[in-house]
Amino acid sequence: MAIARLLPILALLGLSLLLIAGPGTRLDLWEFRTGFSLMRWALYLGAAGIALGIIAVLIPKVRKHYLGAVLLAIVIGVITVAPIAMQVQKARSLPFIHDVTTDTENPPAFVDVAPLRADAPNPVGYAGEEVATLQREGYPDIQSLNVPQAPSLVFSQARDAAEEMGWEMVAAVESEGRIEATETTFWFGFKDDVVIRIRAEGPGSVVDVRSKSRVGGSDIGANAARIKRYLDALTDRLGDE
């Protein structure tokens, strides 16, 4: 009976850990590994609230006197567990990589971003064929963008598209056809870096984009999604020319 009364508190504790894990990391109250640990404990507590709640409902005395509290614990547990479980499932269904590029044979190189990643767990270099193979299997649609416009025009539109994405601009070197920027994720405040390369190809241009996370083994599809959004935005801008 005492456990039944405490179940909502247990479930609320799990939900609280989930809600503070990301913002606390973003505010530098703790490192990202601590944030991940908080999410893991949120999952444990949420699952415990669900499991114990279901068991409690089966006990007649508890069902008679504490049904509301038990059902509240189950609902809170589901609210806590569901988003974490969805992220875990998504991570398992996607390549375990954190570096995605439209050109896996000759990926655009980070230059001005490199010093900003000096202390990052993920090095600035490209890991090579192992990552390239995983990317080709998981994201076959991530390809270079060929456009009919000249590099000078494409560069201007590419820079504007990057700024409109809300990225923090790091460098825009037109003579090299290189744009570098950083995006900060909303919940955890992770820094993901992007480099855009524009080269002449015949009368037109070819645009390559690379997006890489500074921390984490899996990006849960974030870098590939970022590249797709950017190329769609750039295509729309160039289509208006």
Sine and cosine of phi, psi and omega as CSV:
sin_phi,cos_phi,sin_psi,cos_psi,sin_omega,cos_omega
0.00,0.00,-0.65,0.76,0.01,-1.00
-0.90,0.44,-0.63,0.77,0.01,-1.00
-0.89,0.45,-0.62,0.79,0.00,-1.00
-0.87,0.49,-0.63,0.78,0.01,-1.00
-0.94,0.35,-0.49,0.87,-0.06,-1.00
-1.00,0.04,-0.21,0.98,-0.07,-1.00
-0.85,0.53,-0.71,0.70,0.03,-1.00
-0.87,0.49,-0.59,0.81,0.02,-1.00
-0.91,0.42,-0.68,0.73,0.04,-1.00
-0.86,0.51,-0.72,0.69,-0.02,-1.00
-0.92,0.40,-0.65,0.76,0.02,-1.00
-0.90,0.43,-0.56,0.83,0.05,-1.00
-0.89,0.46,-0.69,0.72,0.03,-1.00
-0.88,0.47,-0.70,0.72,0.02,-1.00
-0.90,0.44,-0.62,0.78,0.02,-1.00
-0.89,0.45,-0.67,0.74,0.03,-1.00
-0.89,0.46,-0.63,0.78,0.04,-1.00
-0.89,0.45,-0.68,0.74,-0.09,-1.00
-0.95,0.30,-0.45,0.89,-0.02,-1.00
-0.99,-0.11,-0.24,0.97,-0.08,-1.00
-0.85,0.52,-0.76,0.65,-0.03,-1.00
-0.96,0.28,-0.82,0.57,-0.01,-1.00
-0.85,0.53,-0.61,0.80,0.04,-1.00
-0.89,0.45,-0.61,0.79,0.06,-1.00
-0.93,0.38,-0.69,0.72,-0.01,-1.00
-0.88,0.48,-0.58,0.81,-0.02,-1.00
-1.00,0.06,0.10,0.99,0.01,-1.00
0.89,0.46,0.50,0.87,0.09,-1.00
-0.97,0.23,-0.42,0.91,0.08,-1.00
-0.39,-0.92,0.26,-0.97,0.00,-1.00
-0.98,0.20,0.23,-0.97,-0.11,-0.99
-0.89,0.46,-0.51,0.86,0.01,-1.00
-0.90,0.44,-0.60,0.80,0.07,-1.00
-0.91,0.42,-0.66,0.75,0.05,-1.00
-0.86,0.51,-0.67,0.74,0.04,-1.00
-0.91,0.42,-0.62,0.78,0.02,-1.00
-0.90,0.44,-0.63,0.78,0.04,-1.00
-0.89,0.46,-0.64,0.77,0.04,-1.00
-0.91,0.41,-0.61,0.79,0.01,-1.00
-0.90,0.43,-0.68,0.73,0.04,-1.00
-0.93,0.37,-0.55,0.84,0.08,-1.00
-0.88,0.48,-0.66,0.76,0.03,-1.00
-0.89,0.45,-0.71,0.70,-0.01,-1.00
-0.87,0.49,-0.74,0.68,-0.05,-1.00
-0.93,0.37,-0.64,0.77,0.04,-1.00
-0.89,0.45,-0.70,0.72,0.02,-1.00
-0.91,0.42,-0.61,0.79,0.03,-1.00
-0.90,0.43,-0.64,0.77,0.03,-1.00
-0.88,0.47,-0.65,0.76,0.02,-1.00
-0.92,0.40,-0.77,0.64,-0.07,-1.00
-0.89,0.45,-0.75,0.66,-0.01,-1.00
-0.92,0.39,-0.56,0.83,0.04,-1.00
-0.90,0.44,-0.68,0.74,0.02,-1.00
-0.90,0.44,-0.66,0.75,0.04,-1.00
-0.90,0.44,-0.67,0.74,-0.04,-1.00
-0.89,0.45,-0.61,0.80,0.00,-1.00
-0.88,0.47,-0.46,0.89,-0.03,-1.00
-0.98,0.19,-0.16,0.99,0.00,-1.00
-1.00,-0.07,0.88,-0.47,-0.10,-0.99
-0.80,0.60,-0.72,0.70,-0.05,-1.00
-0.91,0.42,-0.65,0.76,0.02,-1.00
-0.92,0.39,-0.68,0.73,0.00,-1.00
-0.88,0.47,-0.56,0.83,-0.04,-1.00
-0.96,0.27,-0.66,0.76,-0.15,-0.99
-0.97,-0.24,-0.41,0.91,-0.13,-0.99
-0.76,-0.65,0.43,0.90,-0.07,-1.00
-0.86,0.51,-0.68,0.73,-0.02,-1.00
-0.87,0.50,-0.71,0.70,-0.01,-1.00
-0.90,0.43,-0.65,0.76,-0.02,-1.00
-0.92,0.39,-0.69,0.72,0.02,-1.00
-0.90,0.43,-0.60,0.80,0.05,-1.00
-0.88,0.47,-0.67,0.74,0.01,-1.00
-0.89,0.46,-0.65,0.76,0.00,-1.00
-0.91,0.42,-0.70,0.72,-0.01,-1.00
-0.89,0.46,-0.73,0.69,0.01,-1.00
-0.89,0.46,-0.63,0.77,0.02,-1.00
-0.88,0.48,-0.67,0.74,0.02,-1.00
-0.90,0.44,-0.68,0.73,0.02,-1.00
-0.87,0.49,-0.56,0.83,0.00,-1.00
-0.97,0.23,-0.73,0.68,-0.12,-0.99
-0.96,0.28,-0.63,0.78,-0.14,-0.99
-0.82,0.57,-0.79,0.61,-0.03,-1.00
-0.91,0.41,-0.56,0.83,0.02,-1.00
-0.93,0.37,-0.70,0.71,0.00,-1.00
-0.89,0.47,-0.62,0.78,0.02,-1.00
-0.90,0.43,-0.65,0.76,0.02,-1.00
-0.92,0.39,-0.65,0.76,0.02,-1.00
-0.89,0.45,-0.71,0.71,0.01,-1.00
-0.89,0.45,-0.65,0.76,0.02,-1.00
-0.90,0.44,-0.67,0.74,0.00,-1.00
-0.88,0.47,-0.62,0.79,-0.02,-1.00
-0.95,0.32,-0.42,0.91,-0.05,-1.00
-1.00,0.02,-0.14,0.99,-0.07,-1.00
-0.90,-0.43,0.33,-0.94,0.03,-1.00
-0.86,0.52,0.63,-0.78,0.02,-1.00
-1.00,0.10,0.96,0.27,-0.01,-1.00
-0.64,-0.77,0.30,-0.95,0.02,-1.00
-0.71,-0.71,0.27,0.96,-0.02,-1.00
-0.69,-0.73,0.91,-0.42,-0.07,-1.00
-0.79,-0.61,0.67,-0.74,-0.02,-1.00
-0.57,-0.82,0.48,-0.88,0.05,-1.00
-0.97,0.26,-0.30,0.95,0.00,-1.00
-0.80,-0.59,0.99,-0.11,-0.04,-1.00
-0.98,0.20,-0.30,0.95,0.01,-1.00
-1.00,0.10,-0.58,0.81,0.02,-1.00
-0.65,-0.76,0.95,0.31,-0.09,-1.00
-0.91,0.41,0.58,-0.81,0.08,-1.00
-0.84,0.55,0.64,-0.77,-0.06,-1.00
-0.99,-0.13,0.62,-0.79,0.12,-0.99
-0.98,0.19,0.73,-0.68,0.00,-1.00
-0.88,-0.48,-0.95,0.32,-0.02,-1.00
-0.95,0.32,-0.42,0.91,0.04,-1.00
-0.96,0.28,-0.44,0.90,-0.11,-0.99
-0.78,0.62,-0.75,0.66,0.01,-1.00
-0.88,0.47,-0.48,0.88,0.00,-1.00
-0.95,0.32,-0.33,0.94,-0.01,-1.00
-0.97,-0.22,0.23,0.97,-0.10,-0.99
-0.83,0.55,-0.61,0.79,-0.03,-1.00
-0.98,-0.22,0.13,0.99,-0.03,-1.00
-0.96,0.28,0.62,-0.78,0.05,-1.00
-0.86,0.51,-0.58,0.82,0.01,-1.00
-1.00,-0.03,0.88,-0.48,-0.03,-1.00
-0.91,0.42,0.32,-0.95,-0.10,-0.99
-0.97,0.26,-0.40,0.92,-0.05,-1.00
-0.95,0.31,0.29,-0.96,0.03,-1.00
-1.00,0.02,0.70,-0.71,-0.13,-0.99
-0.97,0.26,-0.31,0.95,0.09,-1.00
0.97,-0.25,-0.45,-0.90,-0.19,-0.98
-0.90,0.43,-0.54,0.84,0.00,-1.00
-0.88,0.48,-0.72,0.69,0.04,-1.00
-0.93,0.37,-0.65,0.76,-0.01,-1.00
-0.86,0.50,-0.66,0.75,0.00,-1.00
-0.90,0.44,-0.71,0.71,0.02,-1.00
-0.88,0.47,-0.64,0.77,0.01,-1.00
-0.92,0.40,-0.71,0.70,-0.02,-1.00
-0.88,0.48,-0.57,0.82,0.02,-1.00
-0.96,0.29,-0.64,0.77,-0.09,-1.00
-1.00,0.02,-0.54,0.84,-0.05,-1.00
-0.74,-0.67,0.92,0.40,-0.04,-1.00
-0.91,0.42,-0.27,0.96,-0.04,-1.00
-1.00,0.02,-0.04,1.00,0.06,-1.00
-0.99,0.16,0.98,-0.21,-0.09,-1.00
-0.71,-0.70,0.34,-0.94,0.09,-1.00
-0.87,0.49,0.49,-0.87,0.01,-1.00
-0.97,-0.26,0.88,-0.47,0.05,-1.00
-0.98,-0.17,0.79,-0.61,-0.05,-1.00
-0.75,-0.66,0.43,-0.90,-0.05,-1.00
-0.99,0.17,-0.24,0.97,-0.06,-1.00
-0.97,0.24,0.39,-0.92,0.02,-1.00
-0.95,0.31,0.46,-0.89,-0.04,-1.00
-0.81,0.58,-0.59,0.80,-0.03,-1.00
-0.89,0.45,-0.68,0.73,0.03,-1.00
-0.94,0.34,-0.67,0.74,-0.01,-1.00
-0.89,0.46,-0.65,0.76,-0.02,-1.00
-0.87,0.50,-0.72,0.69,-0.01,-1.00
-0.87,0.50,-0.72,0.70,0.00,-1.00
-0.93,0.36,-0.58,0.81,0.01,-1.00
-0.91,0.41,-0.66,0.75,0.04,-1.00
-0.90,0.43,-0.71,0.71,0.00,-1.00
-0.90,0.44,-0.62,0.78,0.02,-1.00
-0.90,0.43,-0.64,0.77,0.02,-1.00
-0.90,0.43,-0.65,0.76,0.02,-1.00
-0.91,0.40,-0.62,0.79,0.01,-1.00
-0.94,0.35,-0.37,0.93,0.06,-1.00
-0.95,0.30,-0.18,0.98,-0.01,-1.00
1.00,0.08,0.25,0.97,0.00,-1.00
-0.98,0.22,0.45,-0.89,0.11,-0.99
-0.99,0.11,0.90,-0.43,-0.05,-1.00
-0.96,0.30,0.74,-0.67,0.02,-1.00
-0.95,-0.30,-0.66,0.75,0.00,-1.00
-0.39,-0.92,0.52,-0.85,0.10,-1.00
-0.57,-0.82,1.00,-0.09,-0.09,-1.00
-0.94,-0.33,0.99,-0.15,-0.11,-0.99
-0.91,0.41,-0.58,0.82,-0.02,-1.00
-0.89,0.46,-0.43,0.90,0.02,-1.00
-0.97,-0.24,-0.08,1.00,-0.05,-1.00
0.88,0.47,0.60,0.80,-0.11,-0.99
-0.83,-0.55,0.75,-0.66,0.08,-1.00
-0.79,-0.61,0.74,-0.67,0.04,-1.00
-0.80,-0.60,0.62,-0.79,-0.04,-1.00
-0.44,-0.90,0.20,-0.98,0.01,-1.00
-0.75,-0.67,0.70,-0.72,0.11,-0.99
-0.92,-0.39,0.70,-0.71,0.06,-1.00
-0.98,-0.21,0.84,-0.54,-0.04,-1.00
-0.93,0.36,0.46,-0.89,-0.15,-0.99
-0.92,0.39,-0.79,0.62,-0.21,-0.98
-0.99,0.16,-0.80,0.60,-0.04,-1.00
-1.00,-0.05,-0.25,0.97,-0.02,-1.00
0.95,0.30,0.47,0.88,0.04,-1.00
-0.93,0.37,0.56,-0.83,0.05,-1.00
-0.99,-0.15,0.88,-0.47,0.09,-1.00
-0.90,-0.43,0.74,-0.68,-0.09,-1.00
-0.97,-0.24,0.55,-0.83,-0.03,-1.00
-0.77,-0.63,0.68,-0.73,0.15,-0.99
-0.80,-0.60,0.72,-0.69,-0.01,-1.00
-0.89,-0.45,0.72,-0.69,-0.02,-1.00
-0.83,-0.56,0.79,-0.61,0.04,-1.00
-0.89,-0.46,0.82,-0.58,-0.01,-1.00
-0.76,-0.65,0.48,-0.88,0.07,-1.00
-0.96,0.28,0.63,-0.78,0.09,-1.00
-0.57,-0.82,0.97,-0.24,-0.11,-0.99
0.89,0.45,-0.69,-0.72,0.02,-1.00
-0.99,0.16,-0.16,0.99,-0.06,-1.00
-0.92,-0.38,-0.51,-0.86,-0.06,-1.00
-0.61,-0.80,0.36,-0.93,0.14,-0.99
-0.84,-0.54,0.74,-0.67,-0.03,-1.00
-0.93,-0.38,0.79,-0.61,0.08,-1.00
-0.86,-0.51,0.58,-0.82,-0.03,-1.00
-0.74,-0.67,0.64,-0.77,0.08,-1.00
-0.75,-0.66,0.71,-0.70,0.01,-1.00
-0.77,-0.64,0.77,-0.64,-0.09,-1.00
-0.64,-0.77,0.71,-0.70,0.03,-1.00
-0.99,0.17,0.56,-0.83,0.05,-1.00
-0.99,0.16,-0.48,0.88,-0.01,-1.00
-0.74,-0.67,0.34,-0.94,0.09,-1.00
1.00,-0.08,0.57,-0.82,0.04,-1.00
-0.99,0.13,-0.67,0.75,0.04,-1.00
-0.91,-0.41,0.65,-0.76,0.03,-1.00
-0.99,-0.12,0.04,1.00,-0.01,-1.00
0.80,0.61,0.62,0.78,0.09,-1.00
0.99,0.13,0.06,1.00,-0.11,-0.99
-0.91,0.42,-0.68,0.73,-0.06,-1.00
-0.93,0.36,-0.66,0.75,0.05,-1.00
-0.89,0.45,-0.68,0.73,0.01,-1.00
-0.89,0.45,-0.62,0.78,0.01,-1.00
-0.90,0.45,-0.70,0.71,0.01,-1.00
-0.89,0.46,-0.68,0.73,0.00,-1.00
-0.89,0.46,-0.70,0.71,0.01,-1.00
-0.88,0.47,-0.66,0.75,-0.03,-1.00
-0.92,0.39,-0.73,0.68,-0.02,-1.00
-0.90,0.43,-0.57,0.82,0.08,-1.00
-0.90,0.44,-0.68,0.73,0.01,-1.00
-0.90,0.43,-0.67,0.75,0.01,-1.00
-0.92,0.39,-0.67,0.74,0.03,-1.00
-0.86,0.51,-0.67,0.74,0.03,-1.00
-0.89,0.46,-0.67,0.74,-0.01,-1.00
-0.91,0.41,-0.69,0.73,-0.02,-1.00
-0.94,0.33,-0.46,0.89,0.03,-1.00
-0.92,0.38,-0.38,0.93,0.01,-1.00
-1.00,0.10,-0.15,0.99,-0.03,-1.00
-0.98,0.21,0.00,0.00,0.00,0.00
